[in-house]
Amino acid sequence: MSYKVETDRFLNDLEKVAQARAKVAMSLSKMADTIAQAESQGKQTSGELGLEREIEDIKVASKNLSKGVFRLLVLGDMKRGKSTFLNALIGENLLPSDVNPCTALLTVLRYGPEKKVTVYFKDGKSPKQLDFKSFKQDYTIDPAEAKKLEQEKKLAFPDVDYAVVEYPLPLLEKGVEIVDSPGLNDTEARNELSLGYINNCHAILFVLRASQPCTLGERRYLENYIKGRGLSVFFMINAWDQIRESLIDPDDEEELQEAEDRLRKVFKANLAEYCVIDGYDVYDERVFEVSAIKALRKRLKDPNVSLEGTGFPEFMGALNIFLTKERAISEIRQARTLSRQASHRVREAIERRIPLLDRSVKELKERISSVEPEFNKLTEIRDRFKDEIQSLRDRKARAIADSFRTYVLNLGNTFETDFLRYQPEIQFGDFLDGARRQAFEVGLKQAFEQYVNDKLSAWTLTAEQEMNVAFTQLSKSAANYGASYTKVTDKITEKITGQKISYSSNTSIEDKSPAWANWAMGLVSLASGNVAGAALMGAGFDWKNILLNLIAVIGISVAVSTVFGIVLGPITLALVGLGIGVFQADRARKEVVKAAKKELVKYLPQVAEQQWQPIHDAVKQCFDAYEKEVSDRIDDDIKSRKAELDNLLQQKESREINYKTELSRLNNIESDVSSQSQNIESVYQDFLQAIA
């Protein structure tokens, strides 16, 4: 299938997503307006129904859907052709992709009616608009300079936050946003920044190069930042066409086949473990052999040319399936859940209100008084859930902080084996010449820092898995507490109305659960990933983003610098004493490890103790944020249920309510809200059929 056909299909499916999003957002907006207007009218009739939280949540969801994008993060080492790949995707030589310079800024590519670049700064300075030529000239760096900055632990442009490139491209207009990251080996600080964006993107496009299959740096990054984190990763093996060019006889098809097969085995051996989803091997759906420069050259000559043989049609087809048939369905399903629970909440409130419209003030007071025990039970459920969250919080905070301490203290046990792959080469004369000795010390310091960062990154994965277990447990508890809560609220309704609550056989658990429980179970997320800024927390709770910052929280760079500044001296002295002769290189390597370990283990207890409290507090913060949101939502629900009764009582005490008029108004409200919920259900079902 040609690139144009596959692209047209992709754009067509993205348009279906955009239309579905717009329709659902519109229905949610109308639903919010209907409820808000009803609450306003209620002040002059039978009283408000206490639906403020529903209005707020629906408005947030509508806003997020109307602005919805699929965000793709492009990762890869320097000079892998990331920008060339993106330019081929765009069809224009837009991003810096020359032979030598490389992108030095995190760049967000999004839709705009006109081509423009805006650079945003960290210090509050006003953003700066540039033309593309100036952007390429001012914000790219030479690889040698990038390497020097890495060694000096500096960022290329420390005052710049990110850049936004706007472009009138159909792919972007249909709701795709692309984040182009600097090379993985820019600096450790830049690596951590890229890691901070990972969870705010729907998919990662990891670009490798056929001529350099899975370097140590790439394997290191995949092992420490991608593995085991549940991320959706597509691998682009770029410059696949250059395999032929590297052959002695480029026209020998048999030799080419053998060379390609050898490379495929190497890549599969290195990437297969990152292409398993729920136990299923999806390697063929996630790894693509592409030629970005070949595709770009073709598209520059003719945007509609066939890109057969470049790998792009196959990649676009897989990306289309992932975004439209997986991510979009999940997104719209969440909106459907939200609309259902809002409709259910409105219907509940109205069903309680109608039987009380013609009751006397005295009888109304009696019924309100009769449900006081039930409201006390709701408060008890809230308190039990809060206690469980806090208890789990305290156990996990201590356990994870203790695990860090144990992990750090045990680093010395495996240091000699672990450090070998980081250790720089020692050459004859390295310690006879001052400049060469200084260069070796710089390399050794960098190796030591990489070792420590990798080790601590591996530990954060363990911490993340611990947190996953904890929040899975809380999700199950939320379901149980929600079921108990619903039984009590049903009892309140029965006592107030005198009618027994019944559910249809097709009513789902999420429809019966209170809104706060659906949120606590993770069925509804109101967060909209925010690419700009350091926190990247969006509008909702996201404990993973807090954990992603653990390395920064525990001040690793400070700890590393402090410890290594102390251990470097003894290591150097040990090597100077050897003289590093021609036959002493192996002994020297062993001495490096031996001296490093000897000094390191002296300070590991200090590092472990110093960082225990920050880690404990960071983990505690995750649970505190969750507990506060859950408690606030339960409190809002209890208050609103009480308020709807109190509001009616106040209105009855102050004025005569026209039963017939109010009955008609309330029935119309329920009908309008239910209608919008049904519209969303129809959009969801139609969308499933449209992209099937």
QUIURSUL-V28389 format. One line per field, one symbol per residue. ss: DSSP state (A for helix, B for strand, O for the rest). phi: phi as a letter, one per 30 degrees, with the letter a starting at -180 (. if undefined). burial: + if it has 9 or more other C-alpha atoms within 8 Angstrom, else -. Layout:
ss->???
phi->???
burial->???
This chain:
ss->OOAAAAAAAAAAAAAAAAAAAAAAAAAAAAAAAAAAAAAAAAOOOOOOOOOAAAAAAAAAAAAAAAOOOBBBBBBBOOOOOAAAAAAAAAOOOOOOOOOOBBBOOOBBBBBOOOOBBBBBBOOOOOOBBBOAAAAAAAOBBBAAAAAAAAAOOOOOOOOBBBBBBBBOOAAAAOOBBBBBOOOOOOOAAAAAAAAAAAOOOOBBBBBBBAAAOOOAAAAAAAAAAAOOOOOOBBBBBBOOOAAAAOOOOOOOAAAAAAAAAAAAAAAAAAAAAAOBBOOBBOAAAABBBOOAAAAAAAAAAOOOOOOOOOOAAAAAAAAAAAAAAAAAAAAAAAAAAAAAAAAAAAAAAAAAAAOOOOOOAAAAAAAAAAOAAAAAAAAAAAAAAAAAAAAAAAAAAAAAAAAAAAAAAOAAAAAAAAAAAOOOOOOOOOOOOAAAAAAAAAAAAAAAAAAAAAAAAAAAAAAAAAAAAAAAAAAAAAAAAAAAAAAAAAAAAAAAAOOOOOOOOOOOAAAAOOAAAAAAOOOOOOOOOOOOOOOOOOOOOOAAAAAAOAAAAOOAAAAAAAAAAAAAAAAAAAAAAAOOOAAAAAAAAAAAAAAAAAAAAAAAAAAAAAAAAAAAAAAAAAAAAAAAAAAAAAAAAAAAAAAAAAAAAAAAAAOOOOAAAAAAAAAAAAAAAAAAAAAAAAAAAAAAAAOO
phi->.dddddddddddddddddddeddddddddddddddddddddddcbcjdcicdddddddddddddddcebcccccclddicjdddedddddjadccebddcdbdcbdbccbdadbdabbcccdcideeccbddddddddbbbdedddddddddhbcdbddcdabcccadceedddjcbccccdddcdadddedddedcedccdacccccbddbdhdedddddddccceiciccbcccddidddddddddbecddddddddddddddddddccedcbbbhicdcedcbcbcbbdddddeddddaecddceicidedddddddedddccddddddddddeddddddddddedddddedcdcddddddddddddceeddddddddedddeddddddeddddddddddddddddceddceddddedcdddcceiecccdddddddddddddddddeddddddddddddddddeddddddddddddddddddedddddddddcibddbcddcddddddddeddddddidbccdbecddjddhcicbdbddddddcdededidedddedddedddeedddddeddihddcceddddddedddddeddddceedddddcedededddededdddddddddddeddddddddddddddddddcadcdedddedddddddddddddddeddddddddeddcd
burial->-+++-++--++-++++++-+++++++++++++++++-++++++-+++++++-++++++++++++++---+++++++++-+++++++++-++++-+++---++++++++++++--+++++++--------+-+--++--+++++--++-+++-+++----+++++++++--+++++++++++++++++++++--+++++++++++++++++--++--++++++-++++---+-++++++++-+++--+--+-----+--++--+--++--+-+--++-----++--++++++++-++++++----+-++-++++-++++-++++++++++--+++++++++++++-++++++++++++---+--++-++--+--++-+++-++--++--++-+++-+++-+++-++++++--+--++--+--++--+--++++---++--+++++++++++++++-++++++-++-++--+---++++++-++++++-++++++++++------------++++++++++++-++-++-++-----+++-++---+++++++-++++--++--++--++-+++-+++-++++--++--++-+++++++-+++-+++-+++-++++++++++-++++++--++-++-++++++-+++-++++++----+----++--++-++-+++-++-+++-++--++--+-
